[in-house]
């Protein structure tokens, strides 16, 4: 076996002029800071390597001097392909100034592309990015005029549009781990995330390239637990042991056991948010939280939703996730972003995006820098201010429900809450609801065509995405629709009747009792009869059937409601988040069979829980009842309408 431990200078000397260098890291998590410093210093001393191409997914940088910001020296970088750019502003400035070729592709697509590069494939197919600025019918992800090569193509498969992301062979991969033996086997026990270290290393090795790994300690050869080895030694060419000062868990935190799952931290009770525009927005958004659902909260304004959920005692009924690979626990923010405290699981980033892209998210709550008449949202590019899309496109395009949150105007906005009413003290200088966004990061027209459930929540009003654009659905008490909303928009939203008032509890200092609202909904509020189409929509979300008393209450209420209609009806029923104690499942199925016989013409049910779909389907089939259990409300409703026509 070859001893692969070398000095920093020896490792960096292997990088040649014009090489494509793939750099791991998510903000400061997993970022090989020592290797980047070594590359920076070598170029400053020798002007070599020059003209390299960078490939990165999640902006390994601190927004200042660290990470890829070290590589912004003129002549060092010729091209950069990245997913998120906001924390590498020095590199971003070169892109904006047309000094390097530069691309912004969806973070998740770059993360997944590593696997296809490793597998020797020509590229990767994905729907992510269709009808956004990444679509080659717009800019193809190119950031400036000197960027002309097409890295993304539109292709048709079975009559549908797909985007093809071309493979990018990797000459050198810069990765990071915790412990390595001298043969190059690497573990990651002290890292906050596993990210994409393995697929990056495979992609470089199978491209005929080199893999350089930064670690913080060296073990004797062959002594590492093979189940803990995240990158095997056959993929690694050089090991560099970094000083602890350049191997912190994040740019903010040197080390926290709770980030690794080696301990459960006592996070305590965070202080309540003051009643300001941020809390107003977070409270209204929290009302959309799916019971027992999987949620992604973006950085910034969306973080307030987690704080409100904690205040209201519902944080235990949702699973928070981050695109970096954390499921459960408490996602962190700022320069700790990506890490999580007390996570239930930490998986590779490409795996997390597989889950997201496949529709695994029940809800995504994301920031909203500007929106337009079509419902398009821009968070990625504003003239010379360039943030990049990050995982925003993957998440917003594929979540079942999307909530965009942000203040109605920006730049000096001040509000006051008085007697459960909102008053605008000082209006913001900048309008956020404009005619056309500068860059399309989320395409509202495309989302509406696919039946996506999308809201735009501000401190003074709520819009919903419908065919044709934004519909004004709610207005805060105390707000003048004409003066405080319509006069400050560059387009006229759809208004169908009088918008209803936002819930007055949002504007109270007292807790909203959200847990009770989400989990203890009166049965009368769970049932809606559409008389025109003779369809009853039953919302059983969050219902708990733990004992015979619970079931008897449900039976009495449902039978009374259906008897009051005086006719048989079609049913669309929501089972998301329902809990049925195992000893009650047979009795529950018997109740469903009785209701089917006595009250339904056709019945469909929907739930995102594959287990519940299978179990409930089996119970209904055993009672000679067609199950018709779907994954989404749209599928269930479409089935009922199709049956009604026949």
Helices and strands as residue ranges (DSSP letters): H 8-12, E 20-23, H 33-46, E 52-58, G 68-71, E 77-84, H 89-96, E 101-104, H 107-118, E 123-126, E 152-157, E 160-166, E 172-176, E 179-181, E 186-187, H 197-206, E 210-215, E 217-219, E 229-231, G 233-235, E 238-241, G 244-246, H 257-260, H 277-286, E 293-297, H 303-311, G 315-317, E 318-321, E 326-327, E 330-331, G 334-336, E 340-341, E 345-346, H 349-357, E 363-367, E 370-372, E 377-378, E 381-382, E 385-386, H 392-398, E 401-405, E 409-410, E 414-418, E 421-426, E 430-431, E 433-434, H 444-449, E 453-457, E 461-466, E 469-475, I 481-485, G 486-488, E 500-501, G 504-507, H 514-519, H 523-526, E 527-530, E 535-539, E 544-545, H 548-565, E 569-574, E 579-580, G 582-584, H 585-599, E 600-606, H 610-621, E 629-630, H 633-645
